[in-house]
Amino acid sequence: MAAPTAIGITLVAEATAQSVEVTSQGEVAILVDKSGNFSKAAVYDPKFAFTVSGKGVECPVSINDDGTGKPSGITGKVIINSVKNQTNNDDWESWEYSGEGFPSAT
């Protein structure tokens, strides 16, 4: 399970995404043999954690969004679990959202 590598500046609704960070994660199960040495290891429950930030308008997605704002390369069930909007008097409105993608879920 490799993290997506083709990440660029993308238009999300009418907002411009300026930064995308994707992390691949998984639980690890380790089997130890009778002499106490590591015998086998396996990764299960893979998931991606991601954060997208940009400027231009209010955040284009909402909490528990159905995945319309997911970065390319993330598959399965996607849940947006954090949304932040920021307004500043000397710059464009900025936003950031983060979530998780579960490739094994439907």
N, C-alpha and C positions, 0 to 999 in steps of 0.2 A: 504494500500500500504506500505509494509515493504521493507526496503533496503535489498539488498542481504547480506547474512551472511556468505556464504562459500567463503571466499577470501583467496587465498594462492599465493605463488610465482609461476608465470606462464611463459611459454615460448611464446613470441609473435614474430612470424617470427623467426629470429636468435637472438633476443634480450631477455634478462631476465627482466621481470617486477619484481621490488622489493617492490613496494608500490602501493596500490590501496585505494583511498578514495571515498566513495559514499555517497551522501546526498540526502534524499528524500525531495521534496518540493511540495507545492500545494497552490493554491489561496483559500482564505476562504471567504465565503459569510455568513453574520450574519443577522438574521431576528430579529427585535425588536418588541415586542408587543405594544399595545396601551398605556400601562402604563410605557413604557420605559425600561422594563426588557428584557433580552435576551430570545428569544423564541426558535429559532433553529439555527443551524450552519451546514454548509456543505462545504466539500473540493471539488474543481473542478480544472480542468487542472493540474493533477498531472504530475510531472516530476522528473527525477533524474539528478543531477549534479555529474560529476565524474572527478577524476584526476588519471592518471596512470604514474608512473615514474620507470625508470630502467637504466640498463647499458649494454654495450656490443657492440653495433653498432649504427648507426644513428637511429632516431625515426622510428619505423616500420609502422607508419600510417601517413597520410597527412591531411591537412585542408579539411573539408567537406567530409571526408572519409565516405564510405557507412556503417560503423559500424563494420568492421572486427576487430577492436581493442576494442570493447566494453567489459566492465567487465561482467562476468557471472551474470545472474539474471536480467539484464536490457533488457526490451522488447520494442517493438514499433520502431518508427523512431529515429535513433541516428545520431547526428551531432557532428563531431570533430571540435571545433572552435579555438583551440590554440595548437601549436606545438613548442617545444623548444629543441634544440640540444646544448650540451656543450662539449667542448674538453679541457682537462687539461693535462699538461705535466707529471703529476705524478700519474695518475689514468686512468681507462677505460673511454671511451666516455660515457656520460650520456645523457638522454633524458627525456622529460616529455610531456604529452599531456593531454588535458582536453576537455570535451564536455558535451552535455546534451542528455538525452534519454526521449522521450515522449511516454509513454505507450499507450495513447489513439490514437496516430497517426499511420498511415500506410505508 
